Amino acid sequence: MATLKKYNLAGEEAGTVEVDDSWIDVQANGQMIKDYIVALRENIRQWSANTKGRGEVKASTKKPHKQKGLGRARQGSIVAPQFRGGGIVFGPKPKFDQHVRINKKERRHAIKFLLSEMIKSQRVSIVDDMILEAPKTQAVAGFIAKSGIVGKRILFLGESNVAEIPGEYGGGLVDIHSDKYEAFSKSVNNIPKKSFALAKNISGYDVMIAQDIVMTEAALEEIKDWLK
């Protein structure tokens, strides 16, 4: 069983939080993790690069100069690729339906594996609260300095604000808009290489590039329920 350090927002140690062994003994195929990360990166691309070929450039159809008598190579049109402003040879065109499908079970297992690696290397910490009355970058910077977190790229995670709504067919969990972490998020975003996200919105890429992860205990429980 792994033990995570717990801090208060002042950066002082406030106890520990235990994590089940099921989060330590996570095994995953390396190729599956790579395919998942590559798919995430591919799906971020806009595929909007667009260039004009020779037939799409609108310009005069007059020859640039006469055919003979100048000692120069003959030219037929100023839209030829060798001219400035001419058409592009084999240039990029917008693509369609380039989304790479990610299997839901593989996605969850990959995130769980990457989190387990962070836990095993003692790169995950718990903070008892992330609520600020107003944006205050100095408070977040002070927490990082006093807690002794040395990673330059830190990911802060807060729990989602959800509630169970009863319904005729069993109801379910519904997201409730809340600005509980708005001040903290703004404070974090003012510091280079530090980011904030809700636990339900993280991806394996966010976990992979983070050198340290700081989350609330409620966010940890939410991730456990999500990835179990």
Summary of the structure (lengths in Angstrom):
residues: 228
radius of gyration: 26.7
end to end distance: 16.4
largest distance: 89.8
contacts: 576
relative contact order: 0.18
helix: 32%
strand: 18%
